[in-house]
Amino acid sequence: MKIHRRSLLRFGGAVVASVVSAPALAKLVNPIGRMGKDIHMSHLHTAEHIDLVFAVQDQYLNPALDKLNYFLRDHYSGDVGIMDPLLYDLMYQIRRDLGVRRPFQVISGYRSPETNEHLRTSRGGGVAKRSLHMDGKAIDVRLPGVPLKELRDAAIAQKVGGVGYYPKDGFVHIDTGNVRAWGS
């Protein structure tokens, strides 16, 4: 029987992933960010924190994505949406480019259509009727210790999706829709 190197590596990776705990796996694959992509966030409305590896090389880790979907749920209704993993790639790269390890502070992740409509009609504007938050393709964040302008500029520099700048409200909107930018 001939065993191909790729099959052995694939099998070996599965064994390591199934035997090693999540924190230990994070240290194994992400000692300095070379193989694993990690994300750190705190949610301002739920007071929850999350710190995990969401991808190894270019392979997303489904259990991590499930945890992130729950973490970024609609904090008004509790509805859980499916977030676009490209958002995490984008946030990972922004933190790397800025050279910071602090967690993103999340203002808003997924929004149900009902929540979005309520916010749109009760807040005097600022919420899009067809918001990408409802598709799991948008997040509103800030990064403690990083001026909002720098966070905005780092997000724009990625040339991926939309970037909204809301200095009066203290956050930057990042999405994986069409490339565009708005705000003062």
N, C-alpha and C positions, 0 to 999 in steps of 0.2 A: 504494500500500500504506500503510495507516494503522498506526502503531505506538503502542500504548497505553503511557502512562507507567509503569504497574505492570510491564508486560512488560520494558520497558527497564531499570527498576531491578532486577528479578529477574535479568535477564541480566547486567547490570553487576556485581551482587554475586557472581555465579558466576565471572565473569572475574577479579575481584579475588581471590576465595578460591582460584582455581586458579593464579594467577600469583605471589602473595605467599607467602613462607615463613610457617610457623606463628608464630615469634616476632614477625615483622613484622606479621602479621595481628593478633596480640594487642595490639600497640601501636596499630595503626590503630583497632581497634574498642573498645579498652578503655583509652584514655589516662587516664581517671579513673573508670572503672567505669560509664559511662553506658549504653553499648550492649552490651558484652560482659560475660559473667559468668565470672569466673575462680575457680580453686580451686588451693590450694597445700597439699600434704600430704607428710609423711615417714612411712614405715612403720617402726615400731620393730623388727619381726621380720625384715624383708628388707633393711633399711638403704637402701631405694630412696626416691627423691624424685620428686615430680611437680608441675609448675607449668604450667597451661594454661588456655585459654579453652574452656569446655565448652558455652557457648550464646551466641548473638548475639540480643539481644532475647529473644523467647520461642521461638526455634528452636534445638534442641539440635544440636550438631555431632557426627555419628556417628563420625568418626575419633577425636575426643576421648573419646567415651563408650567406644569399644573400648579405648583406652589405660587409661581409668579402671577398666574391668572387669578388665583384666589386673593393674593395680596393686593392686587390692583382692581379688585371688584368695585362696583358702584357702592360707595360708602353711604349713600342715601337709602338705597333699596336692598342692598346685599346681593343683587344679581351679579353673577360671575360671567364675564365675557371671555372670549379667546383673544389674547393680545398677540400682536404681530411680533415675532421674535427679532425681526430686524430693528425694532426699537431698542432692544437690549444691546444689540451689536453697536448701534449708534451711541447709546449712553456709555457703553464700555470704552469706545474709542474717544469720546469727549473727555472722560476722566483721565484716560492715558495722555491725551494731548495736553491737558491742563496740568498733569503731573500731581494729581491729588488722590488721596485714598478715602476722603470723607464720603459718607453716604449721601446720595441724592435725597432731598426732602420732597416727597410727593404731595402735590395738592390735589390732583385729579388724574385718574387712569381711565378705566372703562366707565362709560355712562350708558345706562339703559335709555332707549328712546323716550320713555316717560320722564325720566329724570332730566334728560336734555331739554325736552319741551318745557318742563316746569322752570328750569333755570333760564331758558331763553325768554320766556314770557314774564318772569318775575324779577329779573335783575336789571332791567332797563338796557338791554343790549349786551354785546360782548360774547354771546354764545351763538354759534352758527346753527342754523336749522338742520343742516346735514353734516353735523360735526363728525370728524374722524374718531372722536372718543367713542362713538357708538359702534364703530367697526373694530375697536381695539387697536387702532393705528395711531393713537395720540396719547401724550402724557404731558402734564404741566408740572414743572419741577423748579427747584433752586438747589444750589450747591453751597452749603455754608463755607464761608471764607473766600468764596469766589464772587467778585462783583458780577451782577447780572449781565452787564455789557460784555464781560469776558466770556461768560457762559453762552450768551447769544452768539458771539463771534465764533466761538469754537464749534457750535452747532451748525452755523452757516458754512463754515469752512469744510464741513463734511460733504457738502453738496448732495445731501440725501434728504428728501422730503421738505416739509415746511417748518419754519421757525417763526414763532410769534414772540414779540418782546413786550412785556407788561410790567414796566418798572413801578408804577403806582400800586399794583397788586402784588409785586414782589415775586414774580415767576417768569419762566420762559416756557413757551409751548413748543414741543418737539413732536413732529409726526413723520410718517413714512409715506405720505401722499406725494403729490407733485412738488417739485423743487420751487420754493417761493419763500419770501420773508416779508414780515409786516411789523409795524410798531415803530415807535420813535427811537 
